[in-house]
Amino acid sequence: MVVADQADAAAVIAAAKEASQTWGRSSITTRAKVMFRFRELLEAKKDELAAIITREHGKVHSDALGEIARGLEVVEFACGIPHLLKGGYSESVSTGVDVHSIRQPLGVVGVISPFNFPAMVPMWFFPVAIACGNTVVLKPSEKDPSASIWIARLWQEAGLPDGVFNVLQGDKVAVDALLQSPDVAAISFVGSTPIAQYVYDQGTAAGKRVQALGGAKNHMLVLPDADLDAVANAAVSAGYGSAGERCMAISVVVAVDPIGDELVARIADRTGGIKVGDGARGSDGPEADMGPLVTREHADKVLDYIRQGEQAGAKVVVDGRAPQVNGAEAGYWVGPTLFDHVSPDMSIYTEEIFGPVLSVVRVGSYREGLDLINANQYGNGTAIFTGDGAAARLFENEVQVGMVGINVPIPVPMAYYSFGGWKRSLFGDTHAHGTEGVHFFTRGKVVTSRWGDPAARRSQGIDLGFPQND
């Protein structure tokens, strides 16, 4: 694969800067019309995009369609930009003086997205950024870059002017070009915590706005009164979907005893029915439930974590190191893996594995489970399963995590709410999409104006005192 050098990056940023001069001054109605056309085209052609994602990333076709559907929600949210950009107006705050507020685009913004959601994660950012009047340079993961090209062509078909949406294929050279360029006003990033911190540090040092979403270690707290069949279904779905390559995957089940043994048995029973194989429709046999990992390097890393967990003394309940595969045996396969009796000092607990590895930690009480979650360095997503409304309400107030599910295993908010974590899962003050996204991609301006009789204003004379309202 050919990746961008510094000259390529400079050319792309220059094109975005030139386009921002006209797009930023275009009417809100014009932007909304283009957004509506893009939404209709994406809805009509989503199956085509899903096939590209499955072929290049490996996730099963239905999962690829799911990520497009969640991205479409943000596009639909951005279609309402005329309402979202409304300012305020106050008449006669002082004699003959009015005040109003407006929000204006930043200019050129960069989006740096990860491999695991090549369509959805960029769509957390670019629909809102473009609707607000900015131009976008998207730097997708070099592991699965084709979806971004397809999306760029769809924007052209929707009537978006050239230079408003740009794709910069590259690696660290491209990332650093976006971080260092004085023409890029803001950066939106999703990826691992070490890189998120790097992006935040470099971007803010260069005077940019930065929202850098980092890693996760999402816990599911299960109280003794929970419906264990529902919990087992949720744990398997949230732990092994997309082969665990999700920042919102549940990777730790915190079981409040005495339910641990029964819960582990029910999870193991359901795990045995997961079909691992080619994620594309039309392959031999029924569609697989779980596809391969994205690269051999990543698969080897996940397999090494499984080895470390076993050596550290965790009980391997389900071993995914030699899965039965439906076709394409040469792929980067790791099957569903379940550990029990995991302790917080083990690497399979402390590290973000980003694979189909689910760990069960036993605790003696709600408070012990809550303290365990709050002590973790990550605060992206969490869930509690219980039939006790008071316990759930207490949890949502006490847990130090940005997105909380109550009997919901993957609490990804709707587009009109914000997406983002706490602690080392987010660097910056602003979450993705929702009204926080609108504010991130615009700057506020307040205008104070006086109209009236010029002669009366002249008769007031000179006054060096600080202005007061009357």
C-alpha distance (Angstrom), angle and dihedral (degrees) to the residues before:
residue distance angle dihedral
M1 . . .
V2 3.82 . .
V3 3.80 113.6 .
A4 3.78 130.7 -164.5
D5 3.78 122.3 -91.3
Q6 3.80 124.7 -155.2
A7 3.79 92.9 -85.0
D8 3.81 91.5 52.5
A9 3.79 91.2 49.4
A10 3.80 91.8 49.0
A11 3.80 91.1 51.1
V12 3.81 92.5 50.8
I13 3.81 93.0 47.8
A14 3.81 90.3 47.7
A15 3.80 90.6 53.0
A16 3.80 90.4 50.6
K17 3.80 91.4 48.2
E18 3.80 92.6 51.3
A19 3.81 92.1 48.4
S20 3.81 91.7 48.5
Q21 3.81 90.6 66.2
T22 3.80 91.7 67.6
W23 3.80 103.0 24.8
G24 3.81 91.9 53.1
R25 3.82 89.5 55.4
S26 3.80 95.1 45.2
S27 3.77 117.5 112.0
I28 3.77 121.0 -92.3
T29 3.79 87.7 -123.1
T30 3.81 91.4 57.0
R31 3.79 91.4 50.9
A32 3.79 92.8 47.3
K33 3.82 91.9 50.8
V34 3.81 91.9 53.1
M35 3.81 89.9 47.1
F36 3.80 91.2 52.1
R37 3.82 90.9 50.5
F38 3.79 91.2 48.9
R39 3.79 89.9 50.2
E40 3.81 92.8 51.8
L41 3.80 92.9 47.5
L42 3.80 92.8 48.1
E43 3.79 91.8 49.8
A44 3.81 90.8 50.3
K45 3.81 95.4 46.5
K46 3.81 102.3 33.3
D47 3.80 92.8 113.9
E48 3.79 89.5 60.2
L49 3.80 91.8 52.0
A50 3.81 91.4 46.1
A51 3.81 90.1 55.3
I52 3.82 90.0 54.1
I53 3.81 91.2 50.5
T54 3.80 92.8 48.4
R55 3.78 93.0 47.9
E56 3.79 94.6 48.5
H57 3.80 105.1 30.2
G58 3.80 100.1 29.8
K59 3.81 101.6 -131.5
V60 3.78 114.8 136.6
H61 3.79 117.9 -90.4
S62 3.81 95.2 -111.1
D63 3.81 90.3 52.8
A64 3.81 90.6 49.9
L65 3.80 89.3 52.3
G66 3.80 88.2 50.2
E67 3.79 93.9 56.2
I68 3.81 90.7 48.6
A69 3.80 90.0 51.3
R70 3.80 91.3 53.8
G71 3.80 90.6 47.3
L72 3.79 89.8 50.6
E73 3.79 88.4 59.1
V74 3.80 89.2 63.9
V75 3.81 91.2 47.8
E76 3.80 88.6 52.3
F77 3.80 90.1 48.8
A78 3.81 89.7 52.0
C79 3.81 90.2 52.1
G80 3.79 85.5 71.9
I81 3.79 92.7 60.6
P82 3.85 95.0 124.1
H83 3.79 88.6 66.2
L84 3.81 95.0 38.3
L85 3.82 93.4 55.3
K86 3.79 95.7 50.0
G87 3.78 112.4 128.3
G88 3.78 131.1 -157.0
Y89 3.79 130.4 -98.6
S90 3.79 129.4 -160.0
E91 3.79 118.9 -174.0
S92 3.81 122.2 -149.7
V93 3.79 99.2 1.3
S94 3.79 82.4 162.7
T95 3.78 130.7 3.4
G96 3.81 105.9 -53.2
V97 3.81 91.6 -12.8
D98 3.83 125.1 121.2
V99 3.82 129.6 -176.0
H100 3.78 129.3 -156.6
S101 3.79 135.4 171.3
I102 3.79 130.5 -142.1
R103 3.79 136.1 -178.7
Q104 3.80 119.7 -138.8
P105 3.82 132.4 -170.0
L106 3.80 121.8 -98.1
G107 3.80 97.3 -135.7
V108 3.81 118.4 -126.1
V109 3.82 117.3 19.4
G110 3.79 129.2 -175.7
V111 3.81 126.5 -140.4
I112 3.81 118.5 -164.0
S113 3.80 110.5 -171.3
P114 3.84 135.3 -173.6
F115 3.79 131.4 -121.8
N116 3.80 98.6 -111.7
F117 3.82 97.5 72.3
P118 3.82 107.1 23.4
A119 3.82 92.1 172.1
M120 3.79 108.1 26.6
V121 3.80 101.2 47.2
P122 3.83 95.1 51.2
M123 3.81 86.9 47.6
W124 3.79 89.7 57.4
F125 3.80 85.8 70.9
F126 3.80 119.1 16.8
P127 3.84 100.1 59.8
V128 3.81 91.3 56.1
A129 3.80 93.2 40.4
I130 3.81 93.1 51.0
A131 3.81 94.3 42.6
C132 3.81 88.8 53.1
G133 3.81 89.9 56.5
N134 3.81 101.7 -98.4
T135 3.78 128.7 128.2
V136 3.81 118.2 -128.0
V137 3.79 136.0 -142.0
L138 3.80 108.5 -165.0
K139 3.80 117.6 -160.6
P140 3.82 104.9 -169.5
S141 3.77 125.9 -168.7
E142 3.78 113.0 -79.1
K143 3.83 87.5 -135.4
D144 3.83 93.6 71.5
P145 3.82 110.6 9.0
S146 3.81 101.4 151.2
A147 3.81 98.7 85.5
S148 3.81 90.6 62.5
I149 3.82 92.0 54.8
W150 3.80 90.4 49.5
I151 3.82 90.1 50.7
A152 3.82 91.2 49.6
R153 3.79 90.7 54.7
L154 3.80 90.0 49.1
W155 3.81 89.5 54.5
Q156 3.80 89.0 53.6
E157 3.80 89.9 51.4
A158 3.81 89.3 50.2
G159 3.82 90.1 56.4
L160 3.80 100.8 -105.2
P161 3.83 108.6 157.9
D162 3.80 117.9 -111.0
G163 3.78 114.3 -89.9
V164 3.80 96.4 28.4
F165 3.82 94.2 95.2
N166 3.80 115.3 30.5
V167 3.80 131.9 175.7
L168 3.81 118.8 -147.3
Q169 3.80 110.1 -169.1
G170 3.77 110.3 -157.3
D171 3.77 153.2 95.2
K172 3.81 133.1 -110.6
V173 3.81 91.5 -35.0
A174 3.81 89.8 61.8
V175 3.79 92.4 43.7
D176 3.79 92.7 51.4
A177 3.80 91.1 47.4
L178 3.82 89.7 57.5
L179 3.80 91.9 45.3
Q180 3.79 94.4 49.1
S181 3.80 102.4 38.0
P182 3.82 113.2 107.0
D183 3.81 87.8 -150.5
V184 3.82 93.8 64.3
A185 3.80 109.9 83.0
A186 3.80 101.5 -175.3
I187 3.80 142.3 15.3
S188 3.79 129.1 -150.4
F189 3.81 114.2 -167.4
V190 3.80 138.0 177.4
G191 3.80 122.0 -175.3
S192 3.78 143.9 84.5
T193 3.80 120.6 -15.9
P194 3.84 96.6 -113.5
I195 3.81 91.4 53.5
A196 3.81 91.9 41.5
Q197 3.78 89.5 56.2
Y198 3.81 90.6 47.4
V199 3.80 91.5 50.8
Y200 3.81 91.5 47.2
D201 3.80 94.3 47.5
Q202 3.81 94.8 46.0
G203 3.78 95.5 40.7
T204 3.79 97.3 48.0
A205 3.81 90.8 44.1
A206 3.80 86.1 58.7
G207 3.80 90.7 51.9
K208 3.80 97.8 -104.5
R209 3.75 132.0 137.7
V210 3.81 107.9 -112.8
Q211 3.77 134.0 -169.5
A212 3.82 107.0 -178.9
L213 3.79 115.9 179.4
G214 3.80 111.7 -160.5
G215 3.79 140.3 -175.8
A216 3.77 132.7 -41.8
K217 3.76 145.1 -151.9
N218 3.77 102.1 -170.0
H219 3.81 118.0 -160.4
M220 3.80 129.1 -157.3
L221 3.81 112.2 -155.2
V222 3.81 111.9 -154.1
L223 3.80 118.0 -164.4
P224 3.82 121.5 -156.0
D225 3.81 93.4 -108.3
A226 3.83 93.8 57.5
D227 3.80 123.1 116.6
L228 3.81 98.0 -103.9
D229 3.80 94.8 -160.3
A230 3.80 90.1 55.7
V231 3.81 90.1 44.5
A232 3.82 92.8 51.1
N233 3.80 91.6 49.4
A234 3.79 90.9 48.5
A235 3.81 94.3 46.6
V236 3.79 92.9 51.2
S237 3.81 93.6 45.1
A238 3.81 94.6 45.7
G239 3.80 95.7 39.5
Y240 3.78 101.5 46.2
G241 3.81 104.8 27.5
S242 3.80 111.5 120.7
A243 3.83 86.8 7.2
G244 3.80 89.1 -70.1
E245 3.80 92.1 -65.0
R246 3.80 93.4 133.7
C247 3.79 129.6 107.3
M248 3.81 86.7 -143.4
A249 3.82 95.7 48.8
I250 3.79 117.0 126.5
S251 3.78 105.2 -119.1
V252 3.83 100.5 164.4
V253 3.80 126.7 48.9
V254 3.80 110.1 -163.5
A255 3.80 105.8 -157.3
V256 3.80 117.8 -163.5
D257 3.79 103.7 -146.0
P258 2.97 143.5 -93.6
I259 3.83 85.9 48.4
G260 3.83 97.8 59.8
D261 3.80 99.9 97.1
E262 3.79 95.0 45.6
L263 3.81 93.5 44.8
V264 3.81 93.6 49.8
A265 3.81 90.2 49.7
R266 3.81 92.1 51.9
I267 3.82 92.8 47.5
A268 3.81 90.9 48.7
D269 3.79 91.4 49.5
R270 3.80 92.1 54.3
T271 3.79 93.8 42.8
G272 3.79 90.4 61.5
G273 3.79 91.0 65.5
I274 3.82 96.5 57.4
K275 3.81 113.0 114.9
V276 3.80 113.8 -142.6
G277 3.78 117.6 -159.6
D278 3.78 150.9 86.5
G279 3.76 108.5 -9.0
A280 3.80 95.4 -152.8
R281 3.76 119.8 101.9
G282 3.76 113.7 -119.0
S283 3.81 95.7 42.8
D284 3.79 119.4 128.3
G285 3.76 111.6 -69.5
P286 3.81 127.8 0.4
E287 3.78 121.7 -29.6
A288 3.79 112.4 -79.3
D289 3.78 121.6 -114.3
M290 3.79 94.0 -141.0
G291 3.79 130.8 25.0
P292 3.81 132.6 -157.5
L293 3.76 128.8 -71.0
V294 3.77 116.2 -94.0
T295 3.84 100.1 -105.4
R296 3.80 140.3 6.6
E297 3.80 89.4 -114.9
H298 3.79 91.7 56.1
A299 3.81 93.0 45.1
D300 3.81 90.5 52.2
K301 3.81 89.7 50.4
V302 3.81 92.0 52.8
L303 3.80 91.5 47.0
D304 3.79 89.2 52.6
Y305 3.79 90.7 53.6
I306 3.81 89.1 53.7
R307 3.81 89.3 52.1
Q308 3.82 90.6 49.2
G309 3.78 91.8 50.6
E310 3.77 92.6 51.7
Q311 3.80 92.2 47.3
A312 3.81 91.0 49.2
G313 3.80 90.4 58.9
A314 3.80 104.1 -100.4
K315 3.79 113.7 143.6
V316 3.81 113.7 -110.7
V317 3.80 102.8 -141.2
V318 3.82 96.2 167.2
D319 3.81 118.5 20.5
G320 3.81 116.3 -153.5
R321 3.79 98.1 179.9
A322 3.80 94.9 102.4
P323 3.80 107.2 28.3
Q324 3.77 125.2 179.6
V325 3.79 104.5 -113.4
N326 3.78 129.3 -154.7
G327 3.80 100.0 -136.3
A328 3.82 130.6 -38.3
E329 3.79 94.3 62.6
A330 3.81 90.3 177.8
G331 3.81 91.7 68.7
Y332 3.79 127.6 110.6
W333 3.77 95.2 -89.1
V334 3.78 129.5 178.3
G335 3.78 116.5 161.2
P336 3.81 128.3 -145.8
T337 3.80 109.6 -66.0
L338 3.80 125.7 -164.7
F339 3.81 125.2 -166.1
D340 3.79 125.6 -170.4
H341 3.82 130.4 -165.5
V342 3.80 92.4 28.8
S343 3.80 115.7 171.1
P344 3.84 126.4 -151.6
D345 3.81 92.7 -112.9
M346 3.82 94.2 62.6
S347 3.80 120.1 100.6
I348 3.81 91.1 -127.9
Y349 3.81 86.0 63.5
T350 3.80 101.6 38.5
E351 3.83 98.7 42.9
E352 3.79 130.2 67.6
I353 3.81 99.8 -118.9
F354 3.82 97.0 -177.3
G355 3.78 92.4 -156.9
P356 3.83 140.7 92.0
V357 3.80 95.1 -69.4
L358 3.80 119.8 126.3
S359 3.82 120.6 -171.2
V360 3.80 125.9 -161.1
V361 3.80 117.9 -152.2
R362 3.81 119.0 -169.7
V363 3.82 120.2 -140.9
G364 3.77 133.4 174.0
S365 3.79 101.4 -135.0
Y366 3.79 147.8 9.5
R367 3.80 90.3 -101.6
E368 3.79 93.0 52.7
G369 3.80 90.3 50.4
L370 3.80 92.7 47.8
D371 3.80 91.9 49.5
L372 3.80 90.3 50.2
I373 3.81 91.6 53.7
N374 3.79 93.7 45.1
A375 3.80 92.2 49.4
N376 3.80 92.0 57.8
Q377 3.81 116.8 103.2
Y378 3.80 91.4 -130.1
G379 3.79 126.8 70.2
N380 3.78 106.1 175.9
G381 3.81 107.2 120.4
T382 3.79 137.5 -14.4
A383 3.78 140.3 170.7
I384 3.78 139.9 -156.2
F385 3.79 124.3 -155.2
T386 3.78 115.0 -157.3
G387 3.78 143.1 121.9
D388 3.80 90.9 -136.7
G389 3.80 111.4 98.8
A390 3.79 93.1 -167.2
A391 3.80 91.7 54.5
A392 3.79 91.3 47.5
R393 3.80 91.8 49.6
L394 3.80 90.7 49.0
F395 3.80 90.5 49.6
E396 3.80 95.2 51.1
N397 3.79 89.5 53.2
E398 3.79 98.7 42.6
V399 3.79 103.8 38.8
Q400 3.82 115.1 96.7
V401 3.78 97.6 -140.7
G402 3.79 131.0 111.2
M403 3.82 100.2 -133.3
V404 3.80 121.7 36.4
G405 3.78 130.6 -170.6
I406 3.80 124.0 -161.0
N407 3.79 106.4 -158.9
V408 3.83 84.3 -21.2
P409 3.82 113.9 107.2
I410 3.82 100.6 -160.8
P411 3.82 107.2 35.1
V412 3.82 98.4 -167.7
P413 3.81 104.1 161.0
M414 3.78 125.3 -129.1
A415 3.80 115.3 -97.6
Y416 3.79 93.9 -99.3
Y417 3.82 89.0 61.7
S418 3.78 122.8 62.0
F419 3.81 126.6 -100.0
G420 3.78 118.3 -144.0
G421 3.77 146.5 105.3
W422 3.78 139.1 -128.7
K423 3.78 134.3 -118.6
R424 3.83 113.7 12.1
S425 3.79 91.8 -8.9
L426 3.82 91.9 77.3
F427 3.79 133.7 35.8
G428 3.78 111.3 -168.1
D429 3.77 134.5 33.1
T430 3.79 101.6 -94.2
H431 3.79 130.1 76.1
A432 3.79 125.8 -148.5
H433 3.84 126.8 -84.7
G434 3.78 124.8 -16.4
T435 3.78 118.7 77.3
E436 3.81 88.9 -43.3
G437 3.81 87.6 62.9
V438 3.80 91.3 51.5
H439 3.79 90.5 51.8
F440 3.81 92.2 45.8
F441 3.81 92.5 54.9
T442 3.81 95.7 44.7
R443 3.79 138.3 53.4
G444 3.76 123.2 -135.9
K445 3.78 122.2 -124.7
V446 3.80 127.3 -175.8
V447 3.80 120.0 -156.7
T448 3.81 122.2 -160.4
S449 3.80 113.4 -167.0
R450 3.79 136.5 -179.5
W451 3.79 124.5 -157.6
G452 3.76 127.9 172.0
D453 3.80 142.1 83.4
P454 3.86 109.7 -8.5
A455 3.82 90.4 -157.4
A456 3.79 90.7 57.5
R457 3.81 90.6 51.0
R458 3.83 91.0 50.2
S459 3.80 91.7 50.6
Q460 3.80 90.1 58.8
G461 3.80 89.0 71.0
I462 3.80 126.4 -163.3
D463 3.80 120.1 -29.9
L464 3.82 119.3 179.4
G465 3.79 93.0 -173.7
F466 3.81 120.8 108.6
P467 3.82 109.6 -84.7
Q468 3.82 115.2 -96.8
N469 3.77 128.2 -169.4
D470 3.78 119.2 -117.0
